[in-house]
């Protein structure tokens, strides 16, 4: 083989390697941030022991930071929680409604209902790889999350394939009430609107998080730090010696397809006004 041919082969292989690394980097960035953490916390405002800090990070956020935040995030994701007024949540602006939006929203609800019908039996969800998020923490609504679906939703949208299923705990187990779609936090409002119309639904993103200094993770005041904390600005976080995160996790929207109207199916934003 000539020197020129050999050089071309080397260049081609190098290009394939760099291309693979680039795609791998994109996939890591798109992975949803939720994990199944250990239970954290005690009443807001009192010092408490935080979860064990893992070595490693996702999108620049320590695993210990992530786990210390997730229990608080559950409260903000619960219907009826007045999260729109929270300094730690950003919501999309409601747009003017059009007949096309209404029709598209109805199609999303119909496809979702058909796609999750088999999960009325929560055992089917567990068998298909959905994991109960914070199963030992009392919640009005439990998230059963498929991290595979969350990964896929970073790239494509299938209304019948939500990231999480929403269940209400009952004496017999769990009752299916709805589902949650996700998108990476880098998504803009037009991209969110293309999936679920912003004239019908309100997407939300957890923001303005101040984590305590790493040395204080095991004994800190969660009334000041975290998603339930009083600190919500970079300056205040710096003054407290914390580590500020503009946003965590990704965009989320809840849908309740068994309700009898679109207003109720996308009712979460009504509780935030």
Order of alpha helices (4+ residues) and beta strands (2+ residues): alpha-beta-beta-beta-alpha-beta-alpha-alpha-beta-beta-alpha-beta-beta-alpha-beta-beta-alpha-beta-alpha
